[in-house]
Amino acid sequence: MHERHPHQDFLLKCISSEMDEQEKRYQLESSSGLKQLKANSLALHPIRVSRKSFGYADYPEISFTTAFHTDISNFKDNVAIECFLEGESSVKGILLGMDGNKGQFRLFAPDFPDWIEEHGVGIKLAPDHHTSNLMRDAIKDLDTPSPTRQLFNRIHGTDSFGELPQKSTETISFSNERLNQSQKNAVQSMLYNEGLTIVHGPPGTGKTTTIVEGILQLIKLGKSVLVSAPSNAAVDTIAKKLVSVNAKILRVGNSLKVDEDIYPYTPEGKMRNAKENKEIKRLKIQSEEYRKMALQYKRRFGKEERQQRSLLMNEVKQIRKQIKEIRSYFDEKIVEEADIVLGTPVGLRNFLDEDSTYDVLIIDEAGQALEPLAWLIFPFAEQWVLAGDHHQLPPTVISEEAKTNGFDQPILERAFKNCNALQFLNIQYRMRASIASFSSAYFYEGKLSSAENLADKTQHLTFFDTAGTGYEEEAGKDGVSLMNQGEIECVQQLIEHENISLSTAAFISPYSGQVLLAKELLPNGLRISTIDSFQGQEHDVIILSLVRSNLDGDIGFLKDYRRMNVAMTRAKEHLYVISDSSTIGQDAFYTSFLDYIEKVNGYRSAWELMS
C-alpha cells in the first residue's frame, strides 16, 4: 500500500466540509426553518401530486406541480431531496428533474407515504450522502497501487508528463470531412496517446463534434469506450450525435431526463420490447396485488392481521428481489452489446460492475467536474481524455471553507498544470468575430480565431451604460439575491426599439433575483435564465443584465470573470450588455471590457433607450 498522498487528505477534508455545510444548510427544524429554506430557494412548498407510479427498480416515483413561480436553479437533475409533511417522518429521494413549475422525484422507500397527497407536502434539498460516500471511497481507493494511482501522482506531482503523437493525421480516414486541423489533431491524440489527453475547447469550437469523431474512430479500431460528463444534458448532447450515425450506445442513469430520441438506448428503453419485460410486468401485477392486500391492514389491526400483513409484505419483497435479478441479468447483456456506454460519473458508478474495464474513458465538460467525481470513474480505463474549458464556470461548491481551499478547481484545471498532451481547438464557429474577440484576447491568449463566415457585417456588440440614470441595485424579491428594475425597463425598451424577435433572443443575468423580476415583467416567449443555468447554450441574440450599481464599486461575484466569459460567448449575432460603467469600471477586467466596447464602437448611453 502506498503512503497516502497529501492531496488525498485535502480532497477527503473538502468532501467532509461540503457535507457538513449541506447538513447545516438543508436542515428543517420548524416552520420558521421552512420559511428560510423557501427564501433561499432550497425548498418547494406546497406541491401538488399529479401522478404516482413505480419506476425502474420499483422505487415510488411522483410527478408534481407547484402553484407559484420560484427560483428552481438549485433543483438540478439528480440532486438529493427529502419529501416532507409537518408532523411526519420525511422520506429521502432524488429529484429526477424540473421543467418550469412541473417536476418528478423518486423516493428511496418500498412504498408511497400515506400522507403523500395531503395538503402541505413539500420537497427540500437534502445532503447527498450517496455521492459523498462514493467520492470518499474513490479517494481512499487511491491508496492501492494501480494505473489510476499513477495518474493521480502525475497530475499532483511536480514534473510534466505525456506527449503528443508524432503520426500524421493524413493516415486517418475521417468520417467528418469538415474538421479543421486543430480538431483533426485532437482526434489523433484521442486515438494514439497513451495515458491522459486534454482537449481544450473554448466556446463554439466544435468540441462535441471533435469528441464524437474521436469516439467513432476508436470504435473503428475495435476499442470499447466509456463517455461521461457532470450533467445529463452534456451526456445527451454526445449521445444524440452518436445515435444520428447509428453507433451502438447504451445511455445509463436517469431515464426520465434523457432526450426522447435517446430513451430507446437506455436500459428502460431497451427493456420495453424485451422478452424479460413480460415476465417483469407479470411479477409487478402480482406484487401490487399482495401490496394492496397488505394495506387493508393499515390501521387498528390485531396480532393475526399483523402476521398476515407481514407475510404479504414478505411476498412483495421476494417478488421485487426476483425482478431485480431479472434486470441485473438483462443489464449485463445490454452492456456487452454496446460499443459505447454513456452516463454521469455517479450514473456510471451505480450501474457498472466494479471490475468493468474499457479501453478509453472520455469525460466531457471536465471544466465543471469536481475532481473526486473523476476519480470515481478513472479506474474503469487505462487511457483517458478530458475535454472542456476551465475558463468557464467551475463546479458548484457550497462550503466557503472548501471553496477557499480550492475544492471547486475542476479535474481539467488540475490536469492542465503538468499534462503535455494538450490539444487546443483554435477556431470558433458560433459568434460574430467582434463578440468573440475580447474573450479570445483575455482568456485564450489571442489564439482563438473566428471562422471566415463570421466576419462582422454590422454592429454585433452593444453596451448600454446606465451610469447617472439612478438605476441602482436593490434586494431581490427572493430576499437573498439582487435585482435592478431600471435595467429591466431598459430591456423592455430595447426589445421594442430594436424590434428584437422573442423567439431568437434570451435574457440572462448573474443574479437569480433579477431573473425572477424579469420573468414577471418581460414578455412571454423570451427565454430568461441565470448565466450559470445557460452555460453550454446559445441564442442569436443575448441580452445581459449585470445588475450591480452602487457607489462603492462592489461587484460581488462578478469578480469571477469565468462567469462573464460564459455570458459573453452565448450570442451568435448580437450581444447587448446593460450595466453601470461607474460601478463595474472600478475593476480592471471590466475596464478592459469597456475599452474594447469603445474600440468596436459599441458604447451607448441607456438614456438613448429611455428618451
N, C-alpha and C positions, 0 to 999 in steps of 0.2 A: 504493500500500500504506500502511495506517495504521501509525502508531507503535505498537509493542506496548504494551498496557495492563499496568500493574504487576500486576494481579490474574491476568493470563495467566501471568506468570512465577511467581507464587505457586502456581498450580494445577500448572504443569509441575514445579516443585520438589517439591510434595507427592506427585505421581504417582511421581516418582523415589524419594522416601523410602519410599513404600509398597512399591514393587518391591524396593528394597534389603532391607527388612525381611522380605518374603516369601522372597527368596533365602536370607537368613540363617536364618529360622525353619524352612523346609521342607527344608533340606539333609539328605541321608542319606549319611554318610561311613563308618559302621561299624555293627557290631551294637549298640554302646552308643548310637549315634545313633538306631537304630531303637527301642531301648528308651525313649529320651527322647521321640521322636515319638509313640509309643503312650501314654506317660504324659501327654502334653499333648493327647491326643485329635486328633492330626494324621495318624495312620496307622491303617489297619485291616489286621491281620496275625495269623495267616494267613487267607486267604479260600479258599472252595471254589467253583470254577466250576460252575455248574449248567446253563448254556446258552450256546452261541456262535451268532452269526448275522451276516450282513452287512446293515447298516441303510441308511437313506437316504444317498445319495451314496456308497454302497458302502464305508463305513468299518466295520471289525470292531466288533461290539457284544457285550458279555459280561454275562450275569446271574450273580450270585454270592450266596453266603450267608456269614455269619460264625457261628462256633460259640460265641459268647460275647456277653454284654451289655456294651455300652460306650457312652460318650458320643459320639453321632454329630452333635451340634449344629453342628460345624464343616463337616460334609459336606453342604452345601446343594446344591440343584439347580444344575447348570452350572458348579460350581467346577472349576478346572483340577486334574488329578491326574496322577500317574505310576504306572504299573504296574511292579512290580519283583520280582526274584528275586536273591538274593545270588549274585554271580559273573557276572551277565548285565547287558547294557545295558538300562536302563529305557526304557519307551515312554510318551510323553506322550498325554494324552487329556482327556476331561471326564467328570465324574460326571453321569449322567442323572437319578439320584435314589436315595433310600434310603427304605425302609419297614421300620422295626424292624431285624431282622438280615438283610434282603434288600436288594439294590441292583443297579444296572446302570451300566455305563460304556461310553464309546466311545473307541476308540484312533485316533489320527491316524497310521495306518500302512496300507500296502497289504494286509497280511495279519496273522493272529494270530501272536504269537511262538511259536517251537517249544516253549517251556517253560511256556506259559500254564496248563497243567493239572497242573504238578508241585507237590509239597508245598513250602510256604514262600513261595508267591506272595502278594504284598500290594499294597495301593494306599496312596498317601500324597498329601496336598495338595501342590500344586506352584505355583510362581509363575505368575500368569495373564498371560503376556506378550501374548497376543492382545488382551484387554480393555485392558490398559495402553497398548498401541500405538494402539488405536482412540481412546482418550481423549486421548492425547498429540497425535495428528493432528487431532482435533476442536478442541483448544485452539489449535493452530498455525494452523488454517484461519480462525480469527477475525481473523488479520492482514489478511484481504481484506475490503474494504467490501461489506456485504450487510445485509439486514434483520436477520439473526441477530447480526451485529456491533453493529448499532444497539441491539438489545435488551440485549446484553451491557453496552454502555456505560451504558444507563439503569439496569440493575439495580445496577451497581457505580459509579454516579455519585453526585453529591451532591444532585440535585434529584428531587423526586417526579414521577411520570408516570402517565398513564392516568386515565380517568374512567368512572363507571358510566353505562349508557344511560338516557335520560330517558323512553323509551316505557313505556306501561302494560302490565303483564303480562296485562291483560284481552284484549289483541289476539292472544294465543297460545291456540290450541286444544290444551290439554294432553292427552296420551294417558293419563296417570295423574292422575285427578281427586282423589286423596287427598294431593297435595303441599301442604305448608304454605307460607305466604307467603315465608319465607326461602328455601325450595327453589325456588319459582317465580322469585324474584328472581335466583337463581344461574343458572337455565336461561336467563332472558332475557339475562344478561350473556354466557353462552356463545354465544348467537345473534348478538348485535348489538355486542358490544365489539370494537373494533379493537385489535390488539396482544395484550397479556397480560391474562388474567383469573385471579384466585385464588379458589378455592372452599375456604374453611376449614371443614372438617368434623370437629368433635370426635367422640369415640367414641359410636356409636349414633344419630347424627343423620341417617342415611339418605343418606350421601354417594354411595354407589354407585347408589342409586335415582335421585338427582338427576342424576348423570352420564349414566346410561342415558337418562333423559328428554331431556337436552340433546342427546345423540347422535341420538336419533330425530327430534327437531325439526330438527336440522341436515340430516339426510337428506331430510326433507320439503322443505327449502329448496334441495335439489339439491347440497348440499356434500359433498365427499369428506372422510373422517375417518380419522385415524391415532390409535390408542389404545395407550398404553404404561404400564408400571408396573415397578418394580425387581424384582418377584418373579413367577414363573409363576403362583402361587396367586392373586395380586391381578389379574393379567390374565384368568385364567379366571373369576373371580367376575363380571367385567363381561361376558365372552364368553357365559357361561351365560344371563345375563339377556337379552342381545340375541338369542340363539338362541330363547329362550322366546317372543319376539314376532316371530319369523320374519325378523329382519334379515339382510341379505346380508353375512356376515362371512367373513374369512379370518384364521385364527389361525396365525401363523408362529412358528418356534422349535422347542423341544424337544417333539416329539410324544409321546414316551414318558411325559412327566409331565403332559400335559394330561388333563383330565377326559374320561371315555369319551363323555359327551354332546357334547364339543367335537371329538373326534377326526375326525368326518366333515367338519369345516370346516378341517382342516389340509391342507397340500399333500399329505401322505401319504394322508390320508383321502379327499381328492378324487381322487387318483391311482388309488385302489383299483379303482374301477369305470370308469376312463377307458380309451379305446382304446389310448392310449400305454402303458398298463401291460402289455398283452400283448406288445408289442414289447420292452419292458424285461425282462420275465421271460424271453423267448427269448434275449436277449443275455446275461442273467445266467447262464443254464444253460450257454451256450457258454463264457462267461468261466470258470466254475467247472471245466469240463472241461479247458480249457487249463491252469488253475492246478494241478489235480491231476496233470496230465501233467508239468508243470514240477517239482513237488515230488518226483517219482520220482527226480530227480537231486540230492537234497538233500545227500548225503554221499558222499565218495570217488568223485568223478567226474572224468573227464579233459577234454581240450580240446574234443573233439567233443560230449560231453554238456553241457559248459558253454555252447557255442554254441547247442545245441538248447534248453537251458533259457532262454537269453537271448531267443531267437526267440519261444518260447511266452509268456514274461512280457511281451514287447513286444505280442503279440496281446492279452493281458489288458488292458494299458494302453490300447490303441486302442479296445477294446470299452467300457471304462469311460469313456473320453472321449466316445464315441458316446452312452452312457447319460446323461452329464451334459448333453450338448447337447439331448437329447430333454426332459430335466427342465427345463432352462433355458427352453425354448420353452413348456412346459406351465405353469411358474410365471408367466411373463409373462401368459399367457392368464387364469389364475385371479385375478391381481392386478387386471386390467382388469374382471373380472366382479363384484368385491366393492365394496360401498359403504364398508365399514369394515375396515381391516386392523389387527390387534392383535398385540402381542408385547413382550417386554422390550426395553430400548434396544439391547442387543447383538444380540438376535434380529432386530430390525428392520433394524439397520445391516448385518448379514450378508446379509439376504435381499433388501432393496430395492436397486434401481439407485441410483447416487449422485445422479442428477438427478431422482429421483422427487419429485413435488410433490403436496401435499394442502392442502385449504383450511384445515383445523383439526387441530392436534395436541393431544391431551389426555393429560397424564401424571397418573395416579392414584398414591396413596401417595407423593406428591412429597416428603413429610417424611422418607422413607427413601432418597431418590435422591441419590447422590453427585453433586455439581454437574457434573463433566465428562461423566457419563453423559447428562445432559440436553442438553448441547451436541452430543452425538453425533447427536441426532435433531431438535433445534430447526430445523436447516436444511431439513427436509422440508416445512415450512409457514411461513406468514406471520401466522397467528393461533394463539395458544397458550392452553391452560388448564392451570393447575397446581392439583391437588386433593389435600388431605391435611391433616395436623395436625402442626406442628413441635413440639408439646408432648408427643409420644410419642417412642419410641426413634429415634435418628438412625441413619444408615447405619454399617455396621461398618468401622472403620479400625484396622489392627493396628500401624501405626507410631506410637509415642508422640510422636515429633517432629512428624509430620503432624497428629496429633490435637490436640496442644498448640497448634499454629498455627491450628487451626480447619478442617481438611480435612473433618471429619465434620459440618460445618454444611451441611445439605442445600440443594438449589436452592430449595425452598419458603421456608426461613428467610431465605436471601439476598434473594429477591424481595420478601418482606414489608416490607423496610426502606423501599423507595421506591414500591412499586406502590399506587396509589389504587383500582384496580379490584378491590376486595375484597368478597366476599360471605361472610358468616358464617352457618352453619346453626345455628339457635339453639334447637331442640327435640330432645331425645334420646328415643329410643323403646326403649331396651334395658333400663335399670336401674330398680329402685325408687328413688324420689326421694332417700331418705337415703343410698343408695350413691353417687349422682351428685353430691350437693350439695357435698361437700368439694372434689372435683375442679373443679366449676364455680367455686367461690369462689377457689381458689388459682391455677388455671391459666387460667381464662377470664373473669376479672373479674366473676364472678357473672352473666354474660349467658346461660349455658346453663340452660334450664329443662327440666323433665320433662313428658312427655305426661300428660294428666289421668288416664288409666287406670293410671299407675304410682305413684299416691299410696300411701304406706305403708299396709300392712294389719296388720303385726305387727313384730317386731324383724327387720330385714334386714341389720344390720351389727353384728358382734360381734368384739371384740378380747380374746384370751386372753393375759394377761400372765404370762410365765414368770419375772419378776424374783424372786429369792430361792429358786428351785427347784433351783439348781445345774446347770441345763441349759445348759452352755457350748458354744460353738463349738469345733470341732477340725478338723484337716486331713482333707480328704475322701479316700475310697479311691482316687480318681484321682490323688492325690498333688499336685494343683495347686489344686483348689477347696476350699471349706469345707463342713462338714456339722454338724448338730446333732441327735443321736439323740434327745434328750429331746423336741424339738419333733415328731419323727416319732411318738414314743409318745403325745404329746398328740393328734395327728391320729388315731391308731388308736382312742383313747378317744372322741374327738369323733364319729367315724363311727358308733361303737356307741351312744353316749348319745343323739345327735340323730337316730338312725335314718336316716342320710343314704343315699339311693339312689345306688349307684356309677355307674349309667348317666347320671345327671343332674349329676354332680359332676366337678370337676377339681382336682388338686393342682398348684400352681405355686410356684416358688421362684427367686430370682435366681441361686442357686449350683448349678452342674452336679453338684458333689459331693453336695449334698442330694437332687437329683433321682435320682442313681444309687442312693443309700441308700433312697429312697422306693420305687423300683422293686423293691428286694429285700424290703422289709418291709411295704409297704402292699398291700391286697387286689388281686387281679386284677380287671380290669373298671373300675378307676379310671383316668381319664386323668391322666397325670403328665408335666409339661413344665417347662422353664425359662420364665421370663417372656418372654424375648426370642423364643423359638420360638412363644409363644402369642399374640403381637401379631396383631391382626386377627380373633381368635376370641372366642367367648363360651360360657358354660355357665350353667345355672340356679344352681348352687352352686359357688363358688370357695373353696378353702382355700389360703391364702397363708402360707408359712413363710419368715420373713425371716432366720433362722439366726444373725445376729450377737448375741453375748452375751459381753462382756468388760469388764474393769474400766476400760479406757482410753476407752470410748465410741467406739471405732474402728468405723465402719460401712462402710468401703471404698466399693465402687461403688454402695451405696445412696444415696450423695451425688448420684447422677444421678437427680433427682426425676422425670424423664420416665419412668424405668423403673417407679417407684411409680405414676405416673399410668396407665400401661398395666395394671399389676397390679390397681389398684383399680377399673378400669372394664370388667372381663371378666364379672362376675357379674350375672345378671339378677334373681335372687330373694334370694340371701343370700351375703354375703361374710364369711368367717371369717379373721381375721388372727391369727397366733401369733407372738409376739415378746417380747423382753425390753425393757420400757419404760425400765429404768435405763440401758441401752446406747443405744437409738435416741433416747431423750428428751433427750439432751445436744445434739441437733441441732435448730435452730429449726423446720425443716419438720415433723419428726416430733413436736415439741412441739405444733404447731398441729393435727396429725392427732389426737394423743391428747386434746387439748382438745375436738375435735369429737366423738370417740368418747364422751366423758363427756356431752356435750350431748345426744346421741341415746340415752343410757342403754345403750351397747353394751359397757361395760367389764366384764370378768370376770377372775378370777384363774385361772391354769392349775391351781391346787390343786383347784378345783371339778371339773375333769376327772379328776384323779388319785385323788380320795377316793371 
